[in-house]
Amino acid sequence: MKIYADNAATTKMSQTALDAMIPCLKEVYGNPSSLYETGQKAKEILEKAREDVAAVIGADPREITFTSGGSEADNQAIRSAALAGKSKGKTHIISTAFEHHAVLHTLKKLEQEGFEVTLLDVHEDGLVRPEELEAAIREDTALVTVMYANNEIGTIQPIREIGEICRRHGVVFHTDAVQAVGHVPIDVKNDPIDMLSSSAHKFHGPKGIGFLYVKKGIRLFNLIEGGAQESGKRAGTENVPAIVAMAAALKEANENMARNTEILTEQRDRLIKGLSEIPHCALNGDAEKRLPGNVNFCFEGIEGESLLLLLDDKGIQASSGSACTSGSLDPSHVLLAIGRVHDVAHGSLRLTIGEDITPEETDYMIESVKEVVEYLRGFSPIWRDLQAGKKQFIL
């Protein structure tokens, strides 16, 4: 049995996205900035895609800028808000300790340029406390950037409350919604959100394409110079085939969201219940305020890398954290942020299931994880010390 359970890293392109993309590669190949017929046809479908993307999140099409993905969108949003704030004497930024590195590394760079950054705790349940965020806001706060849903532990943040707090204090609110778009209902007007980042390959679109929502009236500074594309906000000829495929995938995901959520939530909870039977383990993040397809556990006394390799031998493809840091030997910064100690954080497993998951596959994953954890603990010196009482169990 082969099971792909790493959809948080990337999803398979849907047939709908492929069907939308191929004609653009073969027939509508013009440059949308060209004035002749072939170029204008490309421009027409480009703008239709923009309308479709905007409609899903409740935005105006003019508020959508296409990017190469979530990382570029995060960078442009954060740097734009920081530069706009600096022009008004505001150089303080608030974020969280478990953001994606596209956010954290951008903030680190801004610190080197003279900005001050406050990283909020997210607590053991992996959730931001709105009252703590409000207490951190200062007169010189230019930006609050809090991810919509965490890419490792899947916890969904109280976005509406955060947005309302920022609106009351006149602070720009950006959210990295890469893991959320296409999986949970989003309305940028009701939440309220000023800037939002997304990436197509997280909802069955192609890699290398994403979008940035920027509320009308907020200034966007360019990361890429060279042309007047995207209303002068992002130079470079638009990748029309990928954009059209992204719009098709997002529209499909939105139309099927209720059914997919029901399927995923049922199997997610089945996984959580089954894996919780393993002694000395812990679910990472709140059990309910999490993405429908996300399951993340720590198992005491083992190494996550060995767990992944042995699960792969059983046909289960999973991860221990973000794909962007898969080469790192350090424990997940997300797990450390919620209070897991290094030894426990090293023994983590992230299973992010897709809409085609079956109960039989879920049960196979449960039994396989149980077998592999027991096997690894059988020759683990740490586990022997724990059982002998030389070390104290943490979980």
C-alpha positions, 0 to 999 in steps of 0.5 A: 500500500502506498499512501502520500501523507505529506500534503502540507509540503505539496499537493498533487495537481488536480485534473481540473488545474491541468485541464486549465493549464494545458491550453494556455501552454499550447494555444494561448501563449501570448505575452499579456502585455502585448497589444496584438490579438494573441497577447490580448487573449492571454490578458483576457484569461489572466484577468479572468483568473484574477477575478476568480481568485479574488472571488474565493477570498472576498476581495476585489480583483484589483487587490490581487497581485500574482507572485511566485508563491507564498515566500515571495508574497510574505516578503513583499507584504512584510517589507512593504508594511515595514517601509510604509511604517518607517516613513511615519516613524513606526519601526515596531513589528509583532509576529509569533515564534512559530511562523514560517521561515519566510516570515521569520527570516524576513523579520530577522533581516528587518531587525538588522535594518533597525526595526524592532520585532516582538515574537509572541508566545503561542503556548502549548496548544499552538494558539496566539492569545489575542489579549497578549497581542493587543498588550504588545501593540505600541504607538510605533507598531507598524505591522502585525503578521500572524499566520492563519494556520501553522504549517507544521502543527496545523493550528488555526489562529483567531484571525478575526479577533486579531484583525479587529484588534489591529483595526482598532489600533490602526495597525496593518495586519498581514497573515501568511495563509499558505496552509489555509487558503483552499482548506478553510473559508476565508473572507478578507473583509469580514475577518478583517485582513489587510494583506494575505499570502497564498501559494497554489501548490498547497491546494492542488495547483502548480508550484511556483505560483501564488498571490498576495492580497493587499487591501485597497489603500495600502501601499505595496513596495516592489521586490522585483523591478523591471516592468509595469506588470501587475499594475506596476507592483511586480515586474516580470511577464506573468506566468499565465498557464500557472495562474490560470491553473491556480485559479481553477484549483482554488475555485474547485477547492472552494466548491468542494470545501464542505465535503472535503472538510467532512472527509478529512476531519473524520479521518484526522480524528480517527488518526489522532485517536489511534495514535494516542494509544501509543504510550508516552506520546502527545498530539502537538497543537489543539485537537479541534482548532486545527486544519482538517487534514493535519495530525502532528505527534511527538513520540518519546524515546525515538528519532523522527528521521528513523521513523520517517525512513521506516514508514517510507519502507511501509509505503507511507510518505510523511514528514517530521516538520516543514519541507523547507527545513527538512535538511536541518538536524535541529528540532522544529522551531515550531515544537520548541515554541509550544514548549516541547523539549529538544529530546521530545521535539526530535521524535515528531511525525507530521501526517497531512492527509488528502481528500482521497484518504480511505478509512482502510488507509488511515487504519494502516497508518495507525498500525504502521506507526505503532509497529515502527515506534515499538521497533525503534524503542526496542533498541533506543538507549534513551528509551531503556534509560526511561524505562529503567528510571534513569531518566524521567518521562516527559510525555 
